[in-house]
Amino acid sequence: MAWYLITFLRPHVALQAVLYALLGSMLSSMDGPQDGSVTWLALLALMAIVSFGFVINDYVDLELDRRNKPTRFLPAKLVSPGAARSVGMVLVATVLSLALWLPLALQVLVGFNLMLTAAYSLWLKRTVLLGNLSIAYLNSSILFYGALLAAGPTLLVWLVALSSMLYSLAQEVLYTVEDYAGDRDAGIVTTAIYLGLPHALSLVQGLLLLALLSTLLPLGLQLVSFWYALLLLVCVLLPLGLWIMPNLRSADAARITRACRAVKWVRVSSLVPFVSLVWL
């Protein structure tokens, strides 16, 4: 039971968020975070927000997941709804308590992101694009969160955040394609339902291409070296062209599942060229 509760919090995703926050901090200043104690508190609050997002989403989607994703924690009865509710309340209390010790700018960002995280699961998720945009913002805002721990947002922070937002938006629209059948049967109007599968897939492809083009902006502005371009080719361009895009040619369930898995991996691998921006 304890192990299921831990994995229910998706600690691996929370740790990814920490890495992106530290990236934002390093892109802001080579010296990184300026205050060690504030940084620890801020990163713990960030992890709690990310975990809360999964907990409230699973809790709200319980009935839908019983039909569409019965292996998830709640429908599979690995975690009870009561336990999920209690964990969610503890996470909110943790975030608010930690925020009291943070600078005002971080307090505002923490409060807004916490409310938006809840609003997404409760209302925005079942809208056309608005919910997708909310998650894209939440993901990209982590870079600004980290930058506020250092010298504040810089041009590089803004450029990487733009790439992150476009990529995240593509990923979120792709998820609505993956959930198309279940959402349609439940009467939920998502982006894929509203646009139809062919147009939704075209939107995903277009957003991915825009995200790729945005990663070239640091090169065009001569802010980086050849090594960034090489790492971008290996870690982003090749996987996108050889792994993700071929699986977006049709709405075949197996292809979409592979594409969803691929975009998760490329999100992680993209950290490599972005981290190189700090030193190269």
N, C-alpha and C positions, 0 to 999 in steps of 0.2 A: 504493500500500500504506500509506504513512504517513498519508494523508488518511483512509483507511478505519479505521485504528487510532484516529485522533483522534475520528472520529464514532462509533466503536464505544463510546467512553466516555460518550456522550450528554452532552457539555459543556453543552448548552442546559438540560438538566434539573438538572445540578449548579449552574448559575448561578441557576436558580429557587430552589434550596435556599438559596443564599447570600442571596438577596433576602428569603426568609422568616426566615432567621436574623437579618438586620439589622432586619427588622420587629419580631421578638421583642425585640431589644435596645432599639429606640426605644420600644416599648410599655412596657418596663421603666423606662426613664429617658429624658427628653428629650435628655439629653447623649449618649445612645448608648453604645457600647463605651467602657470605662474605660482600657484598655491597648491601644495601637495594635499593638504587636508580637505580643501574645498573640492579638489579634483576627485578624490575618493568618494566623497559624499555625492557629488554630481553624477558620477558614473554608477553608483549604487541606485540612485533615483532613476537614472535612465534605464537600467536593467529592470527595475520594478515596473516602470511604465510599459516596456516591451512585453514583459510577462503578463501584466494586467490585460493588455490587448488580446492576447491569446485566450486568457481565462474567460473574459467577458464574451468574446466571440463564440467560444465553444458553448458557453452557458446559454446564450441567446439562440444559437443555432441548433440546440439539442434535437428538437422535433424534426428539423430538416435533415440533420445528419443521420438520424435513424433510418431515413430512406436512402440518402445519397452516399454517406460516408460512415457506415455502421462500425467501422474499426476504430474510429476516434475514441478518445478517452471516455467521454460521457455515455454515448450510446453503447459502447462495449462494456460499460459498468466497471471500468478500471478506476474511475473516480466518480464519486456520487455528486449529484447536483448540489446537495447541501455543502459538501466539502469545497466544491468549486466556488460557491457563493461566499463561504467564509474566507477562502484564500484570496478571492478578489477584494474583499473588504480590508483584509490585512495589507494587501499590496497598495491599495489607495492610501491607507493610513501611513504606510511606510514612505510613500512618495511625498505626502504632505508634510510629514515630520522632517524628512531630510531637506525639503525645500526651504524650511525655516532658516537653515544655516547657509543658504546660498546667496550670492549677490542678487540684487533686484532684477537685473536682466534675465538671469537664469531662472529666477522664481516665476517671472511672467511666462517664459517659454515652457517651463515645466507645467504650470497651471493650464495654459492653453492646450498643450499637447495631450495632457491627461484628459481634459474635457472632450477634445476632438476624438481621442481614442474611444471613449465611451460612446460618443455620438455616432461614430462610424458603425459600431455593432448594433446599436439600438435603432438607428434610422437611416444613416447615409448609405449603408451597404446595399440597400435595396433601391438605389436610384441609378439613373443613367449618368455615368461618368463622374458625378459628384463624389461618390464614395471612392472611386478609383483615384481621383485627384487628391482626396484626403489622405489616403495611404501614401501616395507618391510624395506629398508634402511632408508627411511625418518621417518618411525615410530620408529625404534630402535634408530636413531640418537638423538631423543628427550632426551633420558637418558644421552647421552654425553653432550648435550646442557646444561642440568641442572647441570651435574658434573662440567662443566667449570665455573659455577657460584660459586662453592665451591672450593674444593681442587684438582679438576681434576679427571679423570677416575681412578677408583680402580678396583680390581679384581671382587668385587661384581657388580659393574656397568657393566663390560664386560659380566659377566654371565647372568645378567638379560637382557641386550641388545641382547645377543644371543637368549635367549628364545623369546623375543619380535620379533626378525627378523624372526625366523622360524615360529612362530604363524602367523605373518602378511603375510608371503609368502603363507602359507596354505590358509589364508582367501582370499587373492587376487586371487589365482588360483580357489578357490571355486566360487568367483564372476564371473569368466569367464564361469564356468559351468552354473550358473544361467542365464547368458546372451547368452547362446549358440545359441538359435534359432534366436534371433535378429541379432547377429553378423554374423551368417551364411548367413542369407538373405541379409545382407548388404555387403557381400563379405569381411568381416574383418577376418584376420587370428590371432586368439588369442591362448592362451595355450590350452584351451579346444578344439578348432577347430582343432588345429594341432595334438594333442594327441588322440583325440576322448574322448567321455564321460567316458567310463570305466577306461581308463588309467589316465585321469585327476582326477577322484575321488580317484583312488589308490594313486596318487601323493599327494592329499590333506590329505588322511589318514596317509601316511608315514610321511609327514611334521608335522602333529599334534603329532604323536608319538615321533618324534625327539624333538619337542618343549617340550613335557612332560618330556622326558628323560633329557633334558637340565636343567629343573627346579630342578632336583634331584642333580645336580652337587654341589650346596652349601652344601648339606647334605654329599655327598661323601668326600668333602674337609674339613668337620667338621667346617664349617664357621657359622653354624646356630644351633638352638636348636630343640627339639621335637615339639615345638609349630608351627614352620614353616611347618613341615611335616603334622601336623594335619590340619592347615589352607589350605595347598596345596591340601590335600585330599578332603576337603569340597568344596572349591571354584573353583578347577580346575579339579582334577581327576574324581570325581563323575559326574559333568556336562558333561565332555568330554565323559565318558563311557556310561552314561545313556541318554544323550540328543543329543549330536552332532554325535557321531559315528553311532548310529542306523539309523540316517537320511541320512547317506552317503552310504547306501547299494545299492541304485539305483539312477538313474537320474530322478526319478519322480519329476515333478515340485513342488508339494506340499512339498515333503520331502526336496528338496534343499532349498526352501524358509524357512522352519523351521530351517534347518542347518545354513543358513546365519544369521538368527535372533539369534540363539544360540551362534554363535561365537562372535557376537557383545557383548552379555551379559557376556560371559566368559572373554572377554578382560577386561571388567570393574571389574568383580569379582576377577580377578587375581591380581588386585592391593592390595587386602587384605594380602595375604601371602608375596608379595613383600615388602609392607610397614613394615611388621613384621620383615623383615631382618634388619631394622634400629635399632630396640630395643631389639629383642630377641636373 
